[in-house]
């Protein structure tokens, strides 16, 4: 089963377009985990197990693990997801963007070391920076398009001679050329619903990874209306902090599960 087939199956099985981002900040961990040598793994594993019934996948952000010299805990977490939740796509949020043999090594890191179903990449250096990932025919490549940060407009709104902004050029490139094997998706931030709609119109039914709801303030209703595809799905709507840190008390697992369930239900309730 390739990435797109796995994602389609997860949308259908879980009736959810919610993706949980795994951004472990040890300063916000519950007291019971303080001082544990594998606290990052323990925290993320418990979050994964608590929220799995309500999501279409998980997205660990590699920087949170690397900064804590916890790559071994990320490996263990990825193994846990693959073993205990094999039907849920695992997207490594790495935003890689290099060329040639370096990109080949980044692809090995994502797909072989961590066993990710997909990885986020930066398209700034063009097709040859993305091609090494596309060689893995069963894996996904999620390309940054219209990001949720305010500074994204500095470059993403630059227009070509026809007046097309760069982010829509990226959407067209991915949909019309790079996605020949059906492996690609696009990152579009929930904080810009008008741009989500424009990307959806330009890219057709290419899957969209949409960060920015919850702590970043993106509207669930506006996101769903702008981003759903011709089948009414097509999105991986990511929430991280609002779910991970729903409670700092002893009920942190239950609170995370409730936050995930409520977010899934809010997404599904949008007419």
Secondary structure, DSSP 8 states (H G I E B T S, - for coil): --HHHHHHHHHHHHT--EEEEE---GGGS-GGGTT-TTHHHHHHHHHHHHHGGG-SEEEEBHHHHHTTT-HHHHHHHHHHHHHH-TTSEEEEEEEE---HHHHHHHHHIIIIIS--SEEEE--TT-HHHHHHHHTSTTSEEEEEEE-SSGGGHHHHT-B-TTS-BHHHHHHHHIIIIITTTS-EEEEE-TT-HHHHHHHHHHHTT-EEEE--BGGG-B-HHHHHHHH--TTS--EEEEE-HHHHTS-SSTTHHHHHHHHHHHHHHHHHT--
